[in-house]
Amino acid sequence: MAGAQILIVEDNEKSMKLFRDVLTATGYRTLEATTGSQAFELAVEHGPDLVLMDVQLPDVDGVEALRRMRADERTTSLPVLAVTAQAMHGDRERFLAAGFDGYLPKPVDVLQLLETVRRHCDDPAL
């Protein structure tokens, strides 16, 4: 049985590779987007189980992409985690207030990533 499907939204090639490698090695299926607009389109088309959303993206930032997802009935309840290097005091709270379901600071701790993904996907098989 295939694992949960995770949409990775990341414009940095090395970060994308890290997320993809870690998630696929632990049984998750991945989709990839490098822009906020592409993320919204893939979320609507595929209905992934979880979105890992970089906040700083080249066209539409992660906060705006999230706003679009929350405004569309097809993606309104989709769990979306902010993944960002913005890790100053108050940033976590700011992103949660914007509607993200969780927050992962960069550089990402792989064990924290997997624990957070498992918790949001509720996939006991992994």
Backbone hydrogen bonds, N-H to C=O, Kabsch-Sander energy under -0.5 kcal/mol:
donor,donor_aa,acceptor,acceptor_aa,energy
3,G,27,G,-1.0
6,I,4,A,-0.5
6,I,29,R,-3.1
7,L,50,L,-2.9
8,I,6,I,-0.7
8,I,31,L,-2.9
9,V,7,L,-0.6
9,V,52,L,-3.1
10,E,8,I,-0.6
10,E,33,A,-2.4
13,E,11,D,-0.6
16,M,12,N,-2.6
17,K,13,E,-2.3
18,L,14,K,-2.1
19,F,15,S,-2.5
20,R,16,M,-2.8
21,D,17,K,-3.0
22,V,18,L,-2.5
23,L,19,F,-2.7
24,T,20,R,-2.8
25,A,21,D,-1.9
26,T,22,V,-0.9
27,G,24,T,-1.4
28,Y,23,L,-2.5
29,R,4,A,-2.5
31,L,6,I,-2.4
33,A,8,I,-2.6
36,G,60,V,-0.6
39,A,35,T,-2.0
40,F,36,G,-2.1
41,E,37,S,-2.1
42,L,38,Q,-2.6
43,A,39,A,-2.5
44,V,40,F,-2.3
45,E,41,E,-2.4
46,H,42,L,-2.9
47,G,43,A,-1.9
49,D,5,Q,-2.1
50,L,5,Q,-1.2
51,V,79,P,-2.0
52,L,7,L,-3.0
53,M,51,V,-0.7
53,M,81,L,-3.2
54,D,9,V,-2.4
54,D,52,L,-0.6
55,V,83,V,-1.0
57,L,55,V,-0.9
61,D,59,D,-0.5
62,G,55,V,-2.6
65,A,61,D,-2.5
66,L,62,G,-2.4
67,R,63,V,-2.2
68,R,64,E,-2.2
69,M,65,A,-2.1
70,R,66,L,-2.8
71,A,67,R,-1.4
72,D,68,R,-0.7
72,D,69,M,-0.9
75,T,72,D,-1.6
76,T,72,D,-1.2
78,L,75,T,-1.4
81,L,51,V,-3.0
82,A,102,G,-2.6
83,V,53,M,-2.8
84,T,104,L,-1.8
87,A,85,A,-1.6
91,D,88,M,-2.4
94,R,90,G,-2.2
95,F,91,D,-2.5
96,L,92,R,-2.3
97,A,93,E,-2.4
98,A,94,R,-1.2
99,G,96,L,-1.3
100,F,95,F,-1.9
101,D,80,V,-3.1
102,G,80,V,-0.7
104,L,82,A,-3.0
106,K,84,T,-2.4
110,V,108,V,-0.6
113,L,109,D,-2.6
114,L,110,V,-2.5
115,E,111,L,-2.4
116,T,112,Q,-2.5
117,V,113,L,-2.7
118,R,114,L,-2.6
119,R,115,E,-2.1
120,H,116,T,-2.2
121,C,117,V,-2.4
122,D,118,R,-1.7
123,D,118,R,-0.9
126,L,123,D,-1.7
